[in-house]
């Protein structure tokens, strides 16, 4: 039996499948992993293309677009593998990309998940926004990476090639133990998309599991293939889901103080959108906060469960600083300077 299921959740991504599947098949050791395409209710000709050009690949057909979180939960629910690898359709893999990831998890039972180094497909010397060399969050829930602070990505010259614990691994290319995925409850399907992998990783980290980036493995990510930067829907999901993630996972003594400060920070974001006459994104933030208040009522049980399963409230990769102050006030634009 093969150890790894590589699962691509596809939604209208035929152009990416045409471009990146050949390299994925070529550079994946056949005896180690199966490649599975889970189609999330595509309305393009993705399925027809796969059935014609890649009849050897397993296709899981979902009846509609369930989003990233529920789509993956449904696709992974009946798979019987030791490791699950969530892979975006717009990722270009390289030679020997998979073995270092699997080898690390096999040799380190305390590790629940890992990711490769993620560089930008269209600027291959630079890190890519969604994951770079491993994810962190600041005190107020804002994510950043080794190699990416806010919108600024660094050039990769080997400065982050050591293996260290990280707070979250990118959902663009995430290898996770199947048992850990299921025991932690998988991705929260109420998120639909964005921040769901950070929420999952927070649960794993609070339960004493480690997550790492393995820079010996490198992939290249296009990014923004589904929702482009500046999309009001993307803004809405990022703000709403970030607040939901904080509510579900923050220790009790931090919840109210952090959420009070986040109210002010989100208000500043709304003012900024107003100043630039960006009415759609302004409305997106307002709606995100409104829906967060509605949705958190149904997440009280999840919060109590997370706190009950937690063995630590101190996770070093949740940095006790403000990313916004560092970036906008102190003009710090690199991970190493921020951490220092």
QUIDA-V365445 format. One record per helix or strand. SS is the DSSP state (A for helix, B for strand). FROM is the first residue (numbers start at 1). TO is the last residue. If there is no record, write none. Layout:
ss=SS from=FROM to=TO
ss=SS from=FROM to=TO
//
This chain:
ss=B from=4 to=10
ss=A from=14 to=26
ss=B from=33 to=40
ss=A from=46 to=53
ss=B from=58 to=62
ss=A from=67 to=76
ss=B from=83 to=87
ss=B from=91 to=93
ss=A from=99 to=107
ss=B from=111 to=120
ss=B from=123 to=127
ss=B from=135 to=138
ss=B from=143 to=145
ss=B from=148 to=149
ss=B from=152 to=153
ss=B from=155 to=155
ss=B from=165 to=165
ss=B from=168 to=168
ss=B from=173 to=177
ss=A from=178 to=183
ss=A from=189 to=191
ss=A from=196 to=206
ss=B from=210 to=221
ss=A from=232 to=249
ss=A from=252 to=275
ss=A from=279 to=309
ss=B from=318 to=319
ss=A from=323 to=329
ss=A from=335 to=339
//
